[in-house]
């Protein structure tokens, strides 16, 4: 067995392991559809490379035509999985066109009886084109989710490897047997090519694993910071924001306000119209509060029917205007499932933090007192908390 054949066997083991890992990932629901594509792509690489091991011993129709068709199909599946991962519409028409042109070129080369060099040119350029297109799509589709820098790092391996494939296809007429000989040939060109393929497989799959893990971590972080029903911030996330705002206030002396909001008579809504309607009310009220707030404001669901709004950089007058705007937004809501007899209002407690530092527990106590006052004085209103105690 030559060095090239030995390294090729290592690639078979490598791709088989990657395929098994992606199959398990799909089974566990980790990027299920992309993982299935990548598992199938690894399987096709194993099949294509296995045929290449027999090059010089079996028919060129198997070791050249079919082997390169399988490799190209594996790259198409890799790209299609990336498109699904990036929430893009798969470009199946382009995939079909590239496959048809490449396979036609490979079949034609084998048919004329001098297949090696033309096959290397056609296959390399087709594989390189597919990877370069994948890299461009990865960068564009993941930029908004991962950020510009991480998205470019995810696209870099595909761009580099795709460029090398295109370069190999372009230089093949000049280099000739150095890169186009049978795989059983112990020449250094084949060894280099197979080592490169081994590294490419490792780099590409490492990039895919990294993308999958980053998305999973971000999803878990998002779920921990957001309420499942309303998609608002969770209580824990709001507490962190309030701590950060308190620190900023102590450092720079900038004032801010906090609103504590409670849906009036929510238990009666559940009792009369059912919990499904109660959930629908929570969702509509949550969206109304978010839509009526400024872009810099932060809205959270802090309890069953309780919400909290952080208003950075506002004075008392600005906070009162914001609170009245939220009251009106909830009053105007319509609940088609329950009919016109369901009208929902909220009570709001308002607390202002001025230039003097105030511990967060003291602020929350003032806020609770203001909300209780709004409830006690008739609901559907805003009540301001007493100023913070001096010292």
Secondary structure, DSSP 8 states (H G I E B T S, - for coil): --HHHHHHHHHHHHHHHHHHHHHHHHHTTSSHHHHHHHHHHHHHHHHHHHHHHTTTTS-HIIIIIIHHHHHHHHHHHHHHHHHHHTT----HHHHHHHHHHHHHHHHHHHHTT-HHHHHHHHHHHHHHHHHHHHHHHHHHHHHHHH-HHHHHHHHHHHHHHHHHHHHHHHHHHHHTHHHHS-TT---HHHHHHHHHHHHHHHHHHHHHHHHHHHHHHHHHHHHHHB-TTT-SB-HHHHHHHHHHHHHHHHHH---EEEEEEEETTHHHHHHHH-HHHHHHHHHHHHHHHHHHS-TT-EEEE-SSSEEEEEEET--HHHHHHHHHHHHHHHHT---TTT-TT----EEEEEEEE-SS---HHHHHHHHHHHHHHHHHTTSSSEEE-------
